[in-house]
Amino acid sequence: MLDYEEGDGNNPYDVGFLELLEAERLARLESGGASGLGQGPTGGQAVAGHAFALNADGQQIADEIERVYPDPVLLLGGSGLGKSMVAKHLADKVGGGFVSINADEGMRLEPIVGTWRPQPLDQGVTVEWEDGALTSAVRDGGVFLFEEISRAPQELLSRLFGLLDSDNRSWSLIERGGDAVTVNEDYWFIATGNPVGRGYNTRRLDTALLNRFAAIYEIDQPLAPEPDILKAYAPAHVVDGLIKFATDCRSNRDTYVSTRDLVQAARLIQRGFDPVRAVEVGIALKYGDLAQGVLAIAGQHLTERGKGKSKGKRKSKRELGCTKEWEPRRC
């Protein structure tokens, strides 16, 4: 069973929710499709020949980022839109290894940089140096994906400066007496981060750090083909309702429903939840004071005609206390 908790601090090698989701989706389709309410038509890759499905926006961004290789790249945007999936897709394209670590303000440097570890001998014990994940990637090459960089401690971010230079890249191990590690020519640093504010526990990145990235992309739209993914979990008419629900919610950045949100609701629907109830427990309650507005929109698009007037009654945006841009009142 796949673990969909991204960035919970327990798994420093988390490669991202959407990547795991896509692997599960393809496995379902190869085994004959999803079962129950989630059964839908088997769909191929949205972009032929790629290991991970990308929509047109995702493919355009991936193609551009590939040209930046091996200079460092930063992807900034909301959670659950496919940033990690694009990074893994790029790792597959350029070849080599791939490692991903999720940052948090309390993270220790040892798993990233390395540490001295005791090793038993026939007569006694010695200590040997063991590279951390970042140091290993620097030596051996491949993509190092640094998730949630805007949560990382400043002590670590300051040490990245030498690695992020496009020319004369360097990495020194002060824990090992200042040993200089030769940076593999195929080493590629890709970072992701969430915006400051909007409910994210993040901090603004230092200008000196930002200046070292060769390219910075703002991800404000889903990069995955959402209808194709959702059809593995819910019937076509429910998928259509979920997409319309997401479109309405996305007219206000404070209620921007992510691809991850939609998938979580679709999985609940597959397990027998009423669609509106699935949105309520899987999405709406995450939005605090705006939950009732989010739920009302779900009722507009996901309630079958003739059922559930209390939650399915169609309401205008004005009745929801909204402007043209859907600014819901706080009740």
C-alpha positions in Angstrom: 0.0 0.0 0.0 1.4 3.4 -1.0 1.9 6.1 1.6 0.6 9.4 0.4 1.9 11.6 3.2 4.3 14.1 1.5 6.8 15.9 3.6 5.7 14.6 6.9 9.3 14.6 8.2 9.4 10.8 8.7 10.6 10.0 5.2 13.4 12.2 4.0 13.5 10.4 0.7 9.8 11.2 -0.2 9.6 11.6 -4.0 6.2 13.3 -4.0 2.6 12.4 -3.9 1.8 12.8 -7.6 4.6 10.5 -8.7 3.4 7.7 -6.4 -0.2 8.4 -7.5 0.8 8.1 -11.2 2.6 4.8 -10.5 -0.5 3.4 -8.8 -2.8 4.7 -11.6 -0.7 3.0 -14.3 -0.6 -0.2 -12.2 -4.4 -0.2 -12.0 -4.8 0.3 -15.7 -2.3 -2.4 -16.6 -4.2 -4.9 -14.3 -7.5 -4.2 -16.0 -8.6 -0.8 -14.7 -10.1 0.4 -11.4 -13.0 -1.4 -9.8 -16.4 -0.3 -8.4 -17.5 3.4 -8.7 -14.0 4.4 -9.7 -14.0 2.3 -12.9 -13.4 4.4 -16.0 -11.9 4.1 -19.5 -8.3 3.2 -19.6 -6.3 6.2 -20.7 -2.8 6.3 -22.0 -0.2 8.9 -21.2 -1.2 12.5 -21.8 2.1 12.9 -23.5 3.2 9.9 -25.5 6.5 8.3 -24.6 6.9 9.9 -21.2 7.2 7.9 -18.0 4.8 10.3 -16.1 1.7 12.0 -17.5 2.0 15.7 -18.1 -0.6 18.1 -19.5 0.3 20.7 -22.1 1.5 23.2 -19.5 3.5 20.6 -17.7 5.2 19.4 -20.9 6.1 22.9 -21.9 7.7 23.6 -18.6 9.5 20.3 -18.5 10.9 20.9 -22.0 12.2 24.3 -21.0 13.7 23.0 -17.8 15.5 20.2 -19.6 17.4 22.9 -21.6 18.7 24.4 -18.3 20.4 21.1 -17.3 22.7 20.9 -15.3 22.3 24.4 -13.9 20.1 24.7 -10.7 16.3 25.2 -11.1 13.7 26.3 -8.6 10.0 25.5 -8.8 7.7 27.6 -6.6 4.0 27.1 -6.2 1.2 25.6 -4.2 1.2 22.1 -2.8 -0.1 19.2 -4.9 0.2 20.7 -8.4 2.8 18.3 -9.8 6.2 20.0 -9.1 7.8 16.7 -7.8 6.4 14.8 -10.7 8.1 17.1 -13.2 11.4 16.7 -11.4 11.2 12.9 -11.5 10.2 13.1 -15.2 13.3 15.2 -15.9 15.5 12.8 -13.9 14.2 10.0 -16.2 14.9 12.1 -19.3 18.5 13.0 -18.4 19.4 9.7 -16.9 21.5 9.0 -13.8 20.3 8.7 -10.2 17.5 10.4 -8.4 17.2 11.3 -4.7 14.7 13.5 -3.0 14.7 15.0 0.5 12.0 17.1 2.2 13.2 20.0 4.2 11.9 21.3 7.5 13.1 23.9 9.9 14.2 21.3 12.4 16.0 19.0 10.0 19.5 17.7 10.9 22.4 18.1 8.5 23.8 14.5 8.9 21.3 12.8 6.6 22.1 15.4 3.9 25.8 16.1 4.3 27.1 13.0 6.0 28.4 11.8 9.4 31.1 9.7 11.1 29.7 6.3 12.1 31.3 3.6 14.3 32.3 0.4 12.6 33.2 -2.8 14.5 36.6 -4.4 13.9 37.9 -7.8 15.0 39.6 -6.1 17.9 37.7 -2.9 18.8 35.8 -0.2 17.0 36.8 2.4 14.4 34.8 5.3 12.8 34.2 5.8 9.1 32.8 8.6 7.1 29.4 8.0 5.5 28.1 10.4 2.8 24.7 11.9 3.2 22.2 12.0 0.4 23.3 15.3 -1.1 27.0 14.5 -0.9 26.4 11.1 -2.6 24.5 12.9 -5.4 27.4 15.4 -5.8 29.9 12.6 -6.1 27.9 10.2 -8.3 25.8 12.6 -10.4 22.0 12.5 -11.0 19.2 14.7 -9.9 19.0 15.9 -6.3 15.4 17.1 -5.6 15.3 19.4 -2.5 11.6 19.6 -1.6 10.2 22.4 0.5 13.3 24.5 0.3 11.4 27.5 1.8 11.2 25.5 5.1 14.9 24.6 5.3 17.1 26.0 8.1 19.4 28.9 7.1 22.4 27.0 8.2 21.9 24.5 5.4 20.8 27.0 2.8 24.0 29.0 3.3 26.1 25.9 2.6 24.4 25.4 -0.8 25.8 28.5 -2.3 28.9 26.9 -3.8 26.8 24.0 -5.2 24.4 26.4 -6.9 27.0 28.4 -8.8 26.7 27.6 -12.5 30.5 27.8 -12.9 33.2 26.4 -10.6 30.7 24.4 -8.5 32.1 23.3 -5.1 31.1 21.3 -2.1 33.2 21.1 1.1 32.8 18.8 4.0 33.7 20.8 7.1 32.6 17.8 9.2 35.4 15.9 7.6 38.1 18.5 8.0 37.1 20.6 5.0 37.5 17.9 2.4 36.6 19.2 -1.1 34.3 16.9 -3.0 34.6 16.9 -6.8 31.2 17.8 -8.2 30.1 15.3 -10.9 29.4 17.0 -14.2 26.0 15.3 -14.3 24.9 16.5 -10.9 21.7 18.5 -11.1 20.1 20.4 -8.2 16.3 21.0 -8.5 14.4 22.6 -5.6 10.7 23.1 -4.9 9.0 25.4 -2.5 5.6 26.8 -1.4 4.8 30.5 -1.4 5.1 32.6 1.7 1.8 32.9 3.6 -1.5 31.5 2.4 -1.4 29.0 5.2 2.1 27.6 4.4 4.7 27.5 7.2 7.4 28.9 5.0 9.9 31.8 5.0 11.0 34.1 2.2 14.1 32.9 0.5 17.3 35.0 0.7 18.0 37.1 -2.4 21.6 35.8 -2.5 20.2 32.2 -2.7 17.6 33.1 -5.4 20.3 34.7 -7.5 22.1 31.4 -7.8 19.3 29.6 -9.6 19.6 29.6 -13.3 15.9 29.5 -13.7 12.9 30.0 -11.4 9.4 28.8 -12.4 6.2 29.8 -10.7 3.8 26.9 -10.8 0.2 28.2 -10.4 -1.7 25.6 -12.5 -1.9 21.8 -12.4 0.8 20.1 -14.4 -0.9 16.7 -14.6 -3.9 15.7 -16.8 -6.4 15.7 -14.0 -9.4 14.2 -15.9 -7.2 11.2 -17.0 -6.0 10.6 -13.4 -9.4 11.0 -11.8 -11.1 8.6 -14.3 -9.1 5.8 -12.7 -11.1 6.4 -9.5 -14.5 7.7 -10.4 -17.0 7.5 -13.3 -16.9 10.0 -16.1 -19.9 12.1 -14.9 -18.4 12.5 -11.4 -15.0 13.4 -12.9 -16.7 16.1 -14.9 -18.4 17.5 -11.8 -15.1 17.4 -9.9 -13.3 19.4 -12.6 -16.1 22.0 -12.7 -16.0 22.2 -8.9 -12.2 22.8 -9.1 -12.5 25.4 -11.8 -14.9 27.4 -9.7 -12.8 27.1 -6.5 -9.7 28.1 -8.4 -11.2 31.5 -9.2 -10.1 32.5 -5.7 -6.5 31.7 -4.7 -7.6 31.2 -1.0 -9.7 28.2 -2.1 -7.3 26.9 -4.8 -8.1 23.2 -5.0 -5.0 21.2 -6.0 -4.7 18.0 -8.0 -3.9 16.2 -4.8 -7.2 17.5 -3.3 -9.2 16.2 -6.2 -7.5 12.8 -6.1 -8.1 12.4 -2.4 -11.8 13.1 -2.9 -12.0 10.8 -5.9 -10.4 8.0 -3.9 -13.1 8.5 -1.2 -15.8 8.3 -3.9 -14.3 5.1 -5.2 -14.6 3.7 -1.6 -18.3 4.4 -1.5 -18.6 8.0 -0.3 -21.2 10.3 -1.7 -19.4 12.8 -3.9 -20.4 15.9 -1.9 -19.5 14.1 1.3 -16.2 13.1 -0.1 -15.4 16.8 -0.9 -16.5 17.8 2.5 -14.2 15.5 4.4 -11.5 15.3 1.8 -11.2 18.9 0.7 -13.6 21.5 2.2 -12.7 21.2 5.9 -9.0 22.1 5.0 -10.1 25.6 4.1 -11.2 26.8 7.5 -13.7 29.7 7.4 -14.2 29.1 3.7 -15.3 25.5 4.0 -19.0 26.2 3.7 -18.4 28.1 0.5 -16.3 25.3 -0.9 -18.9 22.7 0.0 -21.7 24.8 -1.6 -19.8 24.8 -4.9 -19.4 21.0 -4.6 -23.2 20.8 -4.1 -23.7 22.7 -7.4 -21.6 20.3 -9.5 -21.8 16.9 -7.7 -25.4 16.5 -6.5 -27.6 14.4 -8.7 -30.8 16.1 -9.8 -33.7 15.3 -7.5 -31.5 14.4 -4.5 -30.2 16.2 -1.5 -31.6 19.7 -1.7 -29.9 20.8 1.5 -26.4 20.3 0.0 -27.3 20.1 -3.6 -29.4 23.2 -4.1 -27.8 25.3 -6.8 -26.8 28.7 -5.5 -25.5 31.7 -7.4 -22.1 33.2 -6.6 -23.9 36.2 -5.1 -25.9 33.9 -2.8 -22.6 32.5 -1.6 -21.4 36.0 -0.7 -19.1 36.2 -3.7 -17.9 38.8 -6.1 -17.2 38.1 -9.7 -13.8 36.7 -8.6 -15.6 34.6 -6.0 -14.5 36.2 -2.8 -16.7 34.3 -0.3 -18.0 36.0 2.8 -16.8 34.7 6.1 -19.8 33.4 8.1 
